[in-house]
Amino acid sequence: MRIAVTGSIATDHLMTFPGSFGDQLIAEQLDRVSLSFLVDDLQIRRGGTAANIAFGMGCLGLSPVLVGAVGDDFADYRSWLERHGVDCTSVHVSELHHTARFLCTTDEHHNQIASFYTGAMAEARLIELEPVAGRVGGLDLVMISPNDPEAMLRHTEECRQRGIPFGADISQQLARMEGEEIRTLVDGAAYLFTNDYEKALVEQKTGWSDEEVLSRVGVRVTTLGPKGARIDRESEPSIHVPPCAELRKLDPTGVGDAFRAGFLSGLAWGMSLERCGQIGNLTATYVLEHVGGQEYQLGKQVFMERFAAAYGAEAAAEVEPRLVCHYA
């Protein structure tokens, strides 16, 4: 199964605030907030939603096609991704702008305040998917993750015109996009990915009920944080996938991207939706245990031991033959 992952490619600047954002907010003055947080730590990491998803898929043994726009400062990052199995040939390199930047501060309760500088990502709207498909011998699925809004709309429309199944992951761009744009991105998606808050926001902005959204997509996947994930299809019972136990909690940045990486890998292997959700949950747990969306290593033996502990020997026996990790 050939999967292209479109979306942001960025450098993450991750900071830690040793308190609670909520304690600094005055309810009667939320219309004129002026705050500065003294942070304890700064970590600069590779990131971007599409790059994080592609990295995770590569670590699980796939060869995803990364599609996005970067600056001429991408050389080291490209080498890193290619060493982890990611096809970067279709990444557009801007002659004018730097690679995008994500600046995020996380408090002690894992609440986050973030900003995103677009940079070269604005040129993603120039990318056509047909040459990408031609180069790799066709595409079975295009994942449309947060990106330049015009690029997201263009990729979605091209997938419809060319009959390529697509997954919709609007997430961080939900705050910026209007209802009509969101309806365009969601309608007809083979897979719709949100967390539980984004699920409600999609319904609010589109004006569609939960049932109406389900009638317009093939599969709706909702991540629930520490409660795992839920998978829904129209007229079928929901599938709840419980979480995996984490060894520690360091930083939530990129956890949702890693879930999508695991889920898409399961799809590529022909796994059931429940198995896809389980692979997604465990991959996401690895990210939660590290600072940064690409700082983890997947070793097959340990991965399968943790998978079996969370979901049972029978589930592990189905996944184990397909898993090919970069590390022992």
C-alpha atoms as one frame of an Amber mdcrd trajectory, in Angstrom:
protein
   0.000   0.000   0.000   1.544   3.298  -1.117   0.748   6.165   1.248   1.668
   9.815   0.749   1.682  12.072   3.800   1.121  15.749   3.054   1.456  18.531
   5.606   3.832  20.595   7.667   7.569  19.991   7.983   9.024  22.146  10.745
  11.536  22.670  13.503  10.009  22.487  16.995  11.112  24.827  19.791   9.721
  23.162  22.931   9.680  24.937  26.284   8.530  23.851  29.754   6.719  26.082
  32.257   6.899  24.687  35.834   3.430  25.831  36.812  -0.143  25.924  35.540
  -1.328  28.244  32.774  -4.754  28.289  34.386  -3.406  29.835  37.569  -2.140
  32.830  35.593  -5.444  33.636  33.892  -8.004  36.058  35.373 -11.488  35.121
  34.240 -12.754  38.722  34.174  -9.844  39.899  31.993  -9.547  37.231  29.309
 -10.320  39.854  26.659  -6.955  41.580  27.298  -4.437  38.890  28.199  -0.796
  39.972  28.507   1.388  37.228  29.955   5.014  36.142  29.860   6.069  32.711
  31.131   9.590  32.150  32.462  10.416  28.656  31.211  12.829  26.128  32.672
  13.877  24.351  29.510  14.242  24.760  25.752  14.537  21.809  23.404  14.942
  22.257  19.636  13.689  19.204  17.782  12.673  18.049  14.325   8.922  18.253
  13.833   5.975  19.156  11.659   2.868  16.998  11.498   3.578  15.314   8.160
   7.223  14.721   8.974   6.321  13.238  12.379   3.766  10.891  10.820   6.144
   9.823   8.058   8.982   9.300  10.554   6.808   7.017  12.677   5.731   4.985
   9.659   9.351   4.669   8.585  10.336   3.463  12.060   7.670   0.762  11.775
   9.179  -0.458   8.516   7.180   1.346   5.835   8.387   3.748   3.141   5.905
   6.660   3.237   6.130   9.443   0.663   6.517  12.814   2.369   4.933  15.756
   0.522   5.450  19.298   1.794   7.487  22.481   1.412  10.744  23.385   3.188
  13.599  25.883   3.011  17.166  25.311   1.863  18.012  24.594   5.522  16.394
  21.154   5.155  19.487  19.135   4.182  20.277  17.607   7.594  16.603  17.001
   8.310  16.192  15.290   4.921  19.114  12.977   5.662  17.615  12.083   9.050
  14.221  11.201   7.557  15.693   9.216   4.687  17.791   7.193   7.145  14.510
   6.267   8.825  12.793   5.048   5.679  11.003   8.195   4.504  10.854   9.012
   0.772  11.671  12.756   0.584  11.993  13.042  -3.195   8.677  14.906  -3.521
   9.478  17.549  -0.890   9.438  21.045  -2.439  12.413  23.276  -1.528  11.705
  27.025  -1.401  14.249  29.459  -2.801  12.947  32.276  -0.590  11.865  31.047
   2.843  13.158  29.043   5.778  11.546  25.808   6.935   8.551  26.426   9.213
   8.957  26.871  12.989   6.709  25.583  15.794   7.108  27.288  19.187   5.319
  25.576  22.065   5.257  25.979  25.860   3.902  23.119  27.989   2.829  23.514
  31.628   3.017  20.942  34.437  -0.453  19.601  33.510   0.563  19.101  29.850
  -1.537  22.045  28.693   0.102  23.808  25.752   0.286  27.313  24.285   1.845
  27.372  20.834   2.542  29.508  17.775   3.468  28.408  14.259   5.540  30.359
  11.731   4.601  29.290   8.221   7.787  30.098   6.312   8.288  27.830   3.307
   5.125  25.900   4.134   3.131  28.560   2.253   4.559  27.151  -0.986   2.980
  23.749  -0.388  -0.018  25.056  -2.298   2.137  24.835  -5.451   2.531  21.042
  -5.177   0.594  18.762  -7.524  -0.054  15.190  -6.398  -0.263  13.604  -9.849
   3.528  13.761 -10.479   4.054  12.233  -7.037   1.692   9.380  -7.866   3.346
   8.871 -11.247   6.803   8.688  -9.720   5.904   5.951  -7.204   3.529   3.956
  -9.414   0.268   5.263  -7.976  -1.057   6.166  -4.538  -3.483   4.111  -2.473
  -4.046   6.785   0.169  -3.103  10.426   0.678  -2.986  11.677   4.254  -3.870
  15.374   4.314  -2.541  16.714   7.592  -2.197  20.324   8.861  -0.472  22.460
   6.269  -0.896  25.702   4.413  -4.731  25.917   4.216  -4.718  26.433   0.454
  -2.516  23.363   0.072  -4.902  21.274   2.169  -7.861  22.334   0.034  -5.929
  21.798  -3.213  -4.731  18.316  -2.238  -8.230  17.320  -1.120  -9.802  18.474
  -4.363  -7.144  16.759  -6.454  -7.714  13.500  -4.596 -11.433  13.760  -5.351
 -10.833  14.518  -9.023  -8.355  11.668  -9.452 -10.253   9.152  -7.330  -7.485
   8.762  -4.739  -8.737   7.878  -1.215  -7.690  10.481   1.334  -7.468  10.868
   5.072  -8.430  14.188   6.693  -6.476  15.473   9.686  -7.255  19.173  10.124
  -6.290  19.459  13.823  -4.217  22.641  14.373  -5.811  24.400  11.398  -9.356
  24.046  12.770  -8.945  27.303  14.690  -8.061  29.198  11.528 -10.408  27.659
   8.960 -14.083  28.445   8.463 -16.993  26.029   8.293 -17.190  25.795   4.513
 -13.486  25.008   4.240 -13.732  22.342   6.927 -16.734  20.787   5.206 -14.674
  20.629   2.003 -11.806  18.844   3.780 -14.047  16.359   5.610 -16.666  15.408
   3.029 -15.755  12.129   1.335 -12.689  11.386   3.460 -11.897   7.702   3.803
 -10.565   8.464   7.305 -11.159  11.465   9.556  -8.722  11.935  12.456  -9.380
  14.266  15.413  -8.956  14.316  19.155 -12.089  14.598  21.298 -11.942  18.413
  21.484 -11.386  18.730  17.729 -14.305  16.356  17.138 -16.647  18.806  18.851
 -15.061  21.743  17.006 -15.578  20.063  13.622 -19.254  19.599  14.439 -19.627
  23.158  15.700 -17.943  24.796  12.702 -19.518  22.609  10.008 -22.977  22.613
  11.571 -23.072  18.843  11.107 -24.094  16.484  13.878 -22.016  13.483  14.849
 -24.297  11.302  12.729 -24.010  13.640   9.741 -20.218  13.620   9.921 -20.219
   9.821  10.062 -22.448   9.683   6.987 -19.863  11.701   5.056 -16.683   9.790
   5.937 -15.644   6.183   5.800 -14.060   5.862   9.252 -13.931   8.409  12.068
 -10.985   8.031  14.444 -11.033  10.028  17.685  -8.063  10.007  20.031  -9.011
  10.351  23.708  -5.699  11.085  25.408  -5.241   8.862  28.474  -8.477   7.036
  27.602  -7.130   5.630  24.322  -9.057   6.013  21.068 -12.466   5.418  19.546
 -13.168   4.257  16.002 -16.591   4.781  14.419 -18.295   3.811  11.196 -21.840
   4.648  10.171 -24.437   2.170  11.474 -21.794   0.075  13.257 -20.885  -0.184
  16.949 -18.027   1.996  18.156 -14.679   0.345  18.768 -12.925   1.560  21.914
  -9.186   0.931  21.941  -7.729   1.229  25.460  -4.400   2.996  25.946  -1.010
   1.440  26.594   0.729   1.990  29.922   3.475   4.589  29.659   6.837   4.302
  31.380   6.886   8.069  32.009   5.260  11.261  30.764   7.676  13.851  29.414
   6.016  15.827  26.615   2.790  15.429  24.597   4.079  17.172  21.455   3.687
  14.837  18.476   1.675  12.173  20.313  -1.272  12.490  17.931   1.063  12.342
  14.929   2.589   9.105  16.224  -0.885   7.623  16.685  -1.646   8.374  13.056
   1.682   6.832  12.022   0.824   3.605  13.811  -2.755   3.571  12.545  -1.717
   4.144   8.921   0.960   1.457   9.223  -1.689  -0.985  10.377  -3.809  -0.070
   7.361  -0.860  -0.649   5.055  -0.410  -4.104   6.599  -4.077  -4.983   6.086
  -4.869  -5.036   9.814  -8.349  -4.619  11.275  -9.363  -1.169  12.498  -8.999
  -2.322  16.095  -5.427  -3.499  15.471  -4.672  -0.224  13.687  -5.835   1.665
  16.753  -3.739  -0.516  19.032  -0.588   0.030  16.965  -1.370   3.740  16.973
  -1.782   3.859  20.741   1.524   2.135  21.448   3.443   4.267  18.948   1.924
   7.379  20.535   3.035   6.186  23.977   6.657   6.125  22.827   6.423   9.807
  21.892   4.850  10.744  25.233   7.895   9.211  26.920  10.300  11.547  25.083
  10.714  15.262  24.400  10.065  15.845  20.692   8.057  14.022  18.069  10.986
  12.065  16.553  13.272  11.277  19.494  12.116   7.717  20.134  13.462   4.404
  18.864  11.299   1.383  18.077  12.910  -1.974  18.745  10.858  -4.926  17.571
  11.310  -7.121  20.635  10.413  -4.449  23.175   7.608  -3.076  20.996   6.009
  -6.504  20.735   6.438  -7.204  24.453   4.640  -3.975  25.282   2.006  -4.623
  22.622   1.281  -8.110  23.996   1.096  -6.772  27.554  -1.467  -4.178  26.492
  -3.568  -6.131  23.999  -2.829  -9.836  24.439  -0.823 -12.552  22.772  -3.350
 -13.153  19.979  -3.247  -9.517  18.883   0.551  -9.502  19.056   0.752 -12.655
  16.924  -1.109 -10.838  14.131   1.143  -7.780  14.192   4.559  -9.349  14.812
   5.143 -10.785  11.274   4.569  -7.389   9.666   6.630  -5.236  12.005  10.090
  -4.276  10.759  11.847  -1.819  13.088  15.072   0.063  12.460  16.416  -0.944
  15.858  16.820  -4.403  17.451
